[in-house]
Amino acid sequence: MSGIVGTNGGRSSGKVGSSAGGGKVLQVVSVNKTDIFTSNSPTAWEDVTGMAAAITCAATSSKVLLTVSFAYVGSSANNTHFRIMRDTTAIAIGDARGSRQRAWFKPRRGTTQGAFVASITFLDSPGSTDALDYQLQVGGTDDTATMYINKEHTDNDGYEHSTYCSTVTLMEIGA
């Protein structure tokens, strides 16, 4: 059997007709960070340099599929948190509860070798055709420990050690 069909359900072959409506990727913006970022766990939130991307949606009904992945390591006493900002609004964060930080996540503490990887995929509904800036931030703690992006705990030179690439990718999804 061949030909153009509305769906491929129950058929062994044939072209699937294009669907009506949205859900199509309209544009993709991606940024890679390969250098090291160091934070001394500020009490205020701090932008992670190189972990930002901007997108301008074609319509207010568009959604933005955000993917952030990065390698990190911190000291054993580290209480640092991470969050994602859309312009001045924190997104993909937990509910307010007591005096807890509203963050995307708090990293695991310490390691003796290597690094950890964090990744988030979040579907945002910004409702705007203005240029939107998405930024990874670190902070929101009261300790003095250090947090690194794209660096191993020991960071020795040798075949058994690595360097890292962290990414921010934005995809506009048509409604």
Summary of the structure (lengths in Angstrom):
residues: 175
radius of gyration: 20.3
end to end distance: 32.9
largest distance: 67.9
contacts: 491
relative contact order: 0.34
helix: 0%
strand: 45%
